[in-house]
Amino acid sequence: MPAKFDRVTVSQLLQEADPRLVAAATHAEDGMITQYLAGAPELLTKFRRATPGARALLEAAMDARRLGHPVSLPLPFLAEAAEGYLTDSEWDLLPENWLEKAFAFLTDPVKGARGALTPVRRPRGSATSPRISVPSYRLADYLEQLGRTTRHEAIPAEFWMAAARHCDGEKAEKLALSAGQHGLMEVAFILAIKAGTSRSLISSANTLANAGRLDEALPCYLRAIEIGETYLIPFVAQRLKIAGRHKEAKELLRKSNMPQLMDSLTSKANRMASQGRLDRALALYQEAADSGNRFALRIAANRLTSAGRLDEALGWYDQCGDPDSLHIAAYRLGQEGRWEEALSWYQRAAEAGNKKALLSAAQQLTTAGHLTEALTWFERAAATNRIAALRRGAHALADAGHTKQALHWYRRAYEAGDIPALGFAANYLARKGQAEEAQAWYAEATLAGDPYATSKTKAYLLEQNLSLSEYPWALLSEGRALSSAGRLDECIEFYEHAADLGLTHALIEVAQVLAANDRIDDALSWYKRAADSGAEMALRDAGLLLAAADRLKDGLTWLERAYRAGDRSALRAAANELASVGDLDEALSWYERATIAGDHEALCDASAALAHAGRLDEAQKLIERAMINGHSHVIERTAEQFLKRGRVEQAITWYRRTAMAGTSYATSIAVQELLRAGFKAEARKLHSYGWDLHGLISDAWIANAQLGEKYGVEASRFECLSSLGKLDTVGK
């Protein structure tokens, strides 16, 4: 086994069926696949067996990364944030040197790979660069992924306080965004000021303005304009107009002279460029951009590209900085075959928020014949655009003649929810003349319900001079067509013939057709045949059919049989049917059985049923259990029931917990529901000030320097805003 794998081998591992190999190929650095696979269990064991202090550091690091903090985690931030993850008893019992002991334990390498935390070193070859003044650590990739998938707990107040004190720049900007998503308006504002970037200032200003606090938002908007975001001027003017402050809006536009200036400069530049005077036009495009028309930069970049001056154009695309401009630059570089640069720009575009960048990179690489590299980018694109990336990756492999790999990608696309992928695979095999394999994929596509495959089936068999009667999936397709035409008796003959040839699913479809025509007992006999032939889902479907026909007792018998045959969800289905007819106590016993069997969604359904019945205290207990398994969405339904019964404090508590778990829309829903229930004062307060760090509706606060004292942020951080509260600074 090699110590490192080369790039080609890593790309091949991305196509494996084993998710562990795919994860290793995606996350292991420097091709160290073996070390990643060997180290993962050790890291998990270390996390589970860590002392309270070490575990708290890891939990703080995991939460920081899932909330957007960059890779490098400063020691002062980690140490202070970790205190929020300890109980009072654990904190009191920590030895004086707990931090040193914890880091010694966590930084110890495992199986030739990084430890749970690794000190961040200066880059190689940078010995003359200034040394890193604050020690920082990197969380192991495996633990980072574990945190993203398993941690759903509320973030402790100490974490946010530590972030406000120790994070700035990109760190503060990323965490400010997360704080806003958690409804923590106050700490989001503090972090935005610490970041000092135009993006963070604009985000904070938008939040304040949307909360009806335009006077406090204006300094942030004006500061962003002062540092170059002049395109905001008409937007801020519009905000003022909406607030009825027309005189101030007019004054802002007058001082900036922006609309007329932008239009005239851009028009003049376009005329010059069309006349072949591009260099003179560029100066006007820049002037228009400086006046607020950022799109002028892209126009200039596009004109330079068309003139064959791509290197100059890149500087203009870079000035634009928006995701689409970065995407265009990447594509232009790819057209020129400058792949290393192109991929770097594609990555920047993706990080800036262009959702198509990764997929575009993969497709352009494919077109250029760089399939191995393209597959890596298809794989990365699949993380956010799964179906499109997997299907197009499969097409690329198919076009290149890599049959085995193409079929594997089509299969992955289907498993991700792309039903037509099976038909695409069948068509590909048919074109290659692999008739037997094509038939198998057409059969599966037909069973999956792909209407295109269903219509293609008959045509394909005719092309191959094959008889429909010999192929069960073709008979199934014909039966469906007859059923759609209302020819029930004829369609049953085709379904039965298909079943006689071994296609058990045909029995289920007959039962469904009969049930749709209110022939319940006939349907049950076919469900029984299907179950006897090994189709476990038939038992569950039969049970639900009987329940819908007001024969719940019989339905429960079938659902019990379905569970005993291996269908774990059948217990929850039975519980839901019992709850729907008001037999909640009996339903709870079935919900509990489902939970014990490993169906954790049963807790969500049970808590919702209890809340709907007004048994809110019991519902709360089940929600606590559900949240341990990451099901925070159930809280919202319970909170609504609290409001309906006038229990406002409890409702607010549960809405807050949803927000603290990171559900971005939870705060706005809480505001809407409070208003609907008649609690206007609480709704207005939450809308204007958000939640505090302890999960209560925040008291009123003012977005100014005095707020910084609460978080230990020096007043100098706010100086950039103090002189910008008035519009008379604009245009000077």
N, C-alpha and C positions, 0 to 999 in steps of 0.2 A: 504494500500500500504506500503510495508516494506521500511525502510530507506536504506537498502542494499539488493542486491540479491546475492544468493550464486553462486558458479562457475557452478553448473549444470544448473541453470536457465539461467545464462548468455549464456552458450553454446546453450541452446534451443532457445534463442532469436536470435542467429546468423542465425537460419534457418527460421526465419519469412519472409513473403513476403514483409512486410512494410520496405522500405529502412531506415526509420528513426530509427526503432528499431535495425536494423542491425548496423547502424552507432553508436548508443548509446552503444550497446554491445561491439563493437570493440574499442571504444575510451574512454568510461567512466571508471574511476579508482575506485578500491575498490568496484565494484558492485553497484555504485551510479547511476543507470539507470534513476531513477525518476528525480534526480537533474540535470542530463545532459540534459534530454528532456525539463525540465522546464527552465533551464538556457540559452539554445541556443537562443530562441527568444530575451531574455533580453540582451544577449551579442551582438546580431546583432543590436538591437536598440541603445545600448550604443555606438557601433562603428559608426553608422550613425549619431548620435546626438553629438558626441564628439566635443569639441573645437578644433581649428586647431592644438594646441600643443599636445593634447591628441591623436588626430587622427594620427598625424605624428609619435608619438611613436609607436602606434599600427601598422602602415604601415611598419615602419622600422623593428619591431619585426616579422611581417608576412613574409617580404621579407627575413630576416635573416634565419628563419626556413626553408623556401622553398629552399633556397640556400645551406642548409646543416649545418648551425650553430647548435651546440648541444642545448639541452633544456634550459640550464642555460644561460641567456642573461645578461652580465654585464651592470650595470647602465651607466658607462662612455661611453661605446660603443653605447648604445641605445640613450643616450641624444645627442651625437655628430652626430650620423647618422640621427636622426630625423630632424635635421636642413635642410637636403637636400629635405625633403618632404613638406617644407613650401614655399609659394611664398614670394617675397620680402615684399609685403604689410603685409602678415600674420606675418612675422618675426618682422617687425618694430612695430607692434601693440601688440606683446606679453608682458604681464606684467613681472616685474622682477622675480616674484616667480612662473612663469608659470610651471616650472618643478614640483615643490611641489604640485601645484594644480592638475596638470595632473595625477600624480601618486596617489594622494588621490582619484581621481575620478575612475581611472582604477583598483585600487586594492580593491575596495569595493566589497565584495562577492555578488553573485546574486542567489536568490532562493536556498540557502543552498549549492551552489557550488562555486568553485573558481571564482574570478573576472576575468576581461580581462587580467590583469597581476597579478601575485602572487609572493611575495618575496620568494626566495629560502632559506629554513632554513637548518641548519645542520641536519643530520640524527638523529632520536631518539636513545638515548643510547650512544651518542658520545660526552658527555659533556666535556670530558677531551681532545678531539681532538682540534687542532688549529682552531681558529675561521676563518670564511670566511672573508678575508680582504676587498674584493670589493663586495658591495651589488649587487645581481643579481636577475633577475626576470624570471618567467616562463609564457609563453603565453598560454591562455586557449586553450584546444584542439580543441574546435569548431572553434575558430578564426584561428587557424593554418590550419585546413582543408579548411576553407573558402579561406584563402590566397593561398593555393596550387591550388585551382580550379578556382579562379576568377582573380588573379593578374597576369597580363602579361606585365605590364609597364616596361620601362627601369629603371635600378637601378641608382639612382643619384650618382654623383661623391663623394659627402660627405659621403655616405655610405661606399664606398671603402676606402676612406681616414681614416675614423673612424676605420674600420676593421684593416687597416695596423698599426694604432697606438695602438689599445687596445686589439687585439686578438693575441693569440699565441697557441702553442700546438695543440690540436685537433681542436679547433675553427679555427685557421689559416689554418690548413691543409684542412679542408672541404671547407672553402671559397676560398682557392687557386685553388682548383679543379673547383669551379663554375666560378671564374674569368677567368680561362683558357677557359672554355666552352663559355664564353661571348667574347672571343677574346682579353681580357685585359691582354696581356702577361706581361707587366711591373708590374702591381699590383699583378699578380699571382706569379711572381718571389719574390717580397717582402714578400708576405704572406708565401711562401714556406720557405724562410729563417727564418721568425718568427716562423714557426712551428718546424723547425729543425729536422723533422723526415726523415728517409730514404725514405719513400714513397713520401713525398712532394719534397724532393731534386731530386729524380729520375724523377718525373713528370716534374719538372721545367727544368731539364737537357735535357730530351727528347724534350721538346718544343723548347728549344734553338738550339739543334742539328738539329732538323727537319727544323728549320728556317735558317740553314746554318751558325750557330754561334757556331761552335764546341769549339773554344777556350774558350768562356764564359761558355759553358756547362761542360767542363772538371772539373773545381773545384767542381761543384755539384756532378758529378759522383764520383770523388775521395773521397769527404767527405762521401758519402754514403758507399763506399768501406771501408773507415777507421772505420766506426761505425758498420761494420759487414756484409755488403752486398757484400762479396767477389765474389759471383757468377756473378757480373757485369763485372769482369775483361775481360773475352773473348768478352762480348758484346761491351765494350768500345773499345777494340782492333779492333773489326770489324768496328766500327764507324770510327776509325782512318784509317783503310785500305781503306774504301770507299772514304774517303777524300784524298786518295793518300799519306797519312802519314805513309808509311809502316815501316820506321825506328823506329818511336815512338811506333807503335803497337808492333813491335818485342821486343822493350825494355821493354814495360809494361809486356808482357808475360814472358820475361826472368827474370825480377826481382821478379815476383810473383811465377814463376816456377809452374804455376797452372795446365795446362792441364795434364802433366805427373803425377804430384802429386795426382790430383784427381783420375785419372784412377787407378793408382797403389794402392792407399789406399783403394778405394772402392772394387777393385777386391780381395785384400788381406783379407779385412773384410768379404766379402761374403764367401771366402774359409773357414775362421775360423768358421764362424757361421754354415756352412754346416757340419763341423767336430764336432759340439757340443761345441765349445769354444766361446760361445756367449758373455760372459763378456769381454774377451780380444778383441773380434770383435767390441764391442761398442766403445772402446777407438779409434779404427781406423775409425769407422764411424764418430765420432765426429771430428777427425782430418781432414777427408775428407770434412766435412761440413765447418769447419773453413777455409779450403783452397778454398772454393767456390762452392762445390758440395752440394747444399742444399737438393737435392733429397736423399742424403745419410741418412739424418735424418728420412725421411719417411721409408726407407728400414729398418733402425734400429727399428723404432716403430713397423712396421709390424712383424718383427722377434720376438720382445718381446711379442707382442700379441699372436702370434702362440705358443709361449712357455708358455702361461698362465700368463704372467707378465704384465697385462693390466695397473696396476697403474704406473709402470715404463714407459710403452709405452706412457702414456698420456703426460708425460713431454717432450718426443721427438716429439710427434705430436704438442705440444704447441710451441716447438722451431721452427718447420717448419713454422707455422703461416699462411700458404697459405690456401685458402678456401677449397680446396679438402682434405687436411690433417685434417682440423678441422671437415669436414664432415665424414671422415673415423672414426675418434675418437668417434664422436657422435654415429655412427652406432654400433661400437664395444661396447660402454657402453649400448646401447639399447639391444643388444644381451645378455648382462649380467643382464638385468632387472634393471639397475641403472638409472631409468628414470629421476630423478631430474637432475642428472649430464648430462645425454644424451641430454636432451632438452636445457640445458644451452649451450652445445657445438654446437648443431644444430643452436641455435640462433646466436652464434658467427660466424659460417660458413656462415649463411645468410647475416649477416652484413658485412662480409669480401668479399662478392660478389658471393657466391655459389648459383646459381639460383634454384637448386634442393633441397636445404637443408630443407626448410619448408615442401615441399611435401613429402620428404623422412621421416621426423619426423612423419607426419600424417600417412603414410603407415605403418611404423614400429609399431606405437601405435595401429593401427587397427589390425595388425597381432597378436599383443600381447593381444588383447581383450580389449583394453582401448578406446572404441569407442567414449565416450563423450569427452575425452581429444583430441582424434584424430580430431574430427570435428572442434575444435577450431583452430588446426593447418592447416587443409584443408582450413578453412576460411581465415586464414592469407596468405596461399600460393596462394589463389585465387586473391590476390591483384596484383601479378606479373605473375602468370601462370594460368589464370582464367579458361580456358576450361578444362585443365587436372585436376586441383584441384577439380572443381565442379563435373566433371564426375566420378572421382575416389571416391570422397566423397559419391556420389550417389550409386556407386557400393558397397561401404562399408556398407551403410545403408540397401541396398537391401539384401546383404549377411546376415545381422543380423536380417532380417525379419521386419524392420521398414518401412512398405510400404508407409505410408503417407509421412514420411520425405524423403524417397528415391525419390518418385515421384516429390516432391517439388525441390529437388536438380537436378534431371534430367531436370526439367522445367527451372531452373536457368541456367543450362549448355546450353540448347538450346537457351535461350534468349541472352546468351553471344556469340552465334555464332556456337555452337556445334550442327549441324544439326542431326548427328547420335544419339544424346542423346534421341530423341523421340523414335527411333527404339529400343534402349536399354531398355527404360521403357516398351515398348510394349512387348518385349521378356520376361522381368521379370514377367509381369502380366500374360502372357501366361503360363509360367512355374508354376505359382501359381494356375493356373486353373481359373483365373478371366477373362473369355472369353469376356464378354461385355466390361469391361474396356480396355482389350487388343485391341479389335477392334477399340475403339475410338482413342487410341494412334497410332495404325497402320495407321488409316485414316489420322491423323494429320501429321505423318511422311511422308506419301505418298504425301500429299499436299505440304509439305515443300520441296519436291524434293529429298528426301533421296533415292538413287538408291537401296540400300540394302533393305530398307523397301518396295520399290516397288516390288522387286522380292520375298520378304518374304510374301507379302500379299496373293498371290495365294496359296502358299504352306500351309500357316496357315489355310485358309478357307477349303482347301481340308482335312487337318488333322481333322478339326472340323465337317467335312461332311456338310459344308454349301455351298449354291449356290452363285456364283459370282453375279448373277443378282439381288440379294437382298441387295447388299452392294455397295453404290455409289463409295466409295474410291477404291474398288476392280475393278469396271468397269473403273475407271480412270486409274488405273494401267495397265489394259489390253489395253485400248485405247492408252496409251503411247507406249506400246510394238508394236502395229500395226503401229503407226505413224513412229516409228524408222525403221520399215520394209518397209516403203513406201506405205503401204496399206491405202491410205487416206480416201476413202469412207467408208471402214469398221471401221476405227478408229473413224470417226465422229459419227457413230451409237452408239458406246460405250460411247463416251463423252455425247451425247444427252440423252442416257438412264440414265447416272449418274446425269445429270442436272435435269431430270424429277423426280429423287428421292430426289432432294433438294440440290445437290452439285453444288452451283453456280460457283465455281472455274472452273468446267469443261467447262463452256461456254467461259471463258477467254482462256483456253487452246485450244479450237477449233479455236477461232479467231487467236491465235498465229500460229497455224499450217497452217491455210489458208493464213495468211499474208506471212509466210515463203515460200509459194508456189505461191506468187504474185497474189492471189485472194483477192485484197484489198476490193472491195465492199462487197463480201461475209463475209470477216472478220469483217467489220464494222457492219453488221447486227447482228453478234454474240456478238460483244462488246456492242451493244445497248441492246440486251437481257440481258447480264450480268449486265449492269448498271441499267436496269429496275428492276432487281432482287436484287439490293442493293449492287453490287460490285463497289465501287467508283473508284477503280484503273482502271477499264475498260475504263472510260472516258479519263483518262490521256494517257493510252496506245493507244487508238484510235487516239487521237490528235497527238501523236508523230509519229504514223504510217502514217497519212496523210501528216505531215510535211516532212517525209522522202520520200514520193511519190510526192513531189513538189506540194502539195495541201495545202500550208501553211494557206491560209485564212480559209479553212474548219477546218484545224487542230486547229487554234486558238479558233474557236467556241467550239470545244470539250474540249479544255483545260480550257476555261472559265467555262464551265459546271462542269468540274472536281473540279475547285476551289470552286464554289458555293455549290458543294456537300460535301465540307469539306477537299479537298486535297490541303493543303497550298502550297506544292511544285510545283503545276501545273503552278502557275504564273511565277516562275523562269524558268521552262521548256519552257514556251512560250517565255519568254524574250531571252533565249539562242538560240532558233530557229530563232527569228528575227535578233539577232546579227550575226548569222552564214550566213545570206543572205545579210548582209550589211545594214539592216534597224535599225541602232543603236539608233537613237533618239526615235523611237517607242519602241525599246527594253528597253530603260531606264525608260520609263513610267511604263512598266510591272515590271521591277526590283524594282522600288520604291514602287509599290503596294505590291509586295512580302515582302519587308522589313517592311512596315507598318503592314502587316499581321503577322509579327513575324518570318519570314524566313531570319535570319541574314546572311546566306550563299549567299543570293542574292547580298549583297554588295560586296562580294569577286568576284563573277562572273561579276558584273557590272564594277568594277574597272579594272579587267583583260581585259574585252572587250574594254573599253576606252583606256587602255594602248596599246593594240594591234592595235587600230585604230590611235594611235599617239596623242590622246587627253590626254596628260599626266597630265596637270594641273588639269583637272576635275577628273582624276583617283586618284590623290593625296588626294583630298577632301573626296572621298569615302573610301580610305584606312584608313584615320583618323577615320572615323566612324566604319569601320570594326575592327580596333585594339581595340576599346573600348570593343568589344565583344570577344576579345581574338583571332582574326583571323590574327595572325602575318604572316602566311605562304603566304598570298597574296602579301606581299611586294616584295618577290623575283621576281615574274613575272613582276611587274611594273619596278623594277630596271633593268631588262634585256631590257625592251623597252627604257628606258632612255639611256642605253649604245648604243643600235642600232642607236639612233638618235644623238649620240655624246655629250649627256649632262652628262658628267662624274661626276661632282660634285653632281648633284641630285641623280644619280645612287648610288654613294658611300654613300650618306645620307641614302638611303633606305636600302642598305645592312647592314649598321651600325645599323639601327633600328631593323632589324631582329636579328642581333647578340646580341644587348642589351636586346632584349626580351627573350634571353636565347636559341636561336636556335643554337646548338653546331656546325653545319656544315656551318653556314652562312658565316663565315670568309673565309673558304677555297673555297666556291662557289664564293664569291666576287673576290678572287684572280684569279680563273680560268676564270671568265667572263671578268675581266679587261684585262687579257692576250689575250683572244680571240678577244677582241675589239681593241687590239693594244696599250693599255695603260700600257706599260711594267714597266715604272718607278713607277707608283702608285701601280701596282701589287707586284713588288719586295719589296717596302717599307712596304706594308701591311703584306706580308708574313714574313718579317724579324722582324717587331716590333709591329704588331697588331694594335689595336685601342687605343686611349688615353681615359681618363675618361670622356671626353666631346663628344665622338663619332666621332672624326676625325681620319684619319690615323695618327698614332703616329709618332712623330719625332724620329730620331735615339737616342737610349739610350744604355748604357753599363751596364751589370749586375755586378755591384761591389758596394762597400761600399758607394761611393759617391751618388749612387741612393737613399740610405736610407735617406739622409738628406731631400730630397723632401717630404718624407712621415713622417718625424719626428721619424724615427727609428734609435736608437742609433747604432753607428759604431761597438760597441762590438759584435753585432749580426752577423757581417760579418767576424769576426776574424777567424772563423773556416774554411773560404774559402781562406783567403789571403795567407796562407802558402801552399795551395794545388794546385796552378796553374801549378806546374810542376810534371812530372811523377816520379821524383826521390824520392818522398815520399812513393811510393808504395813498399811494401815488407819490409820496415824498421820496 
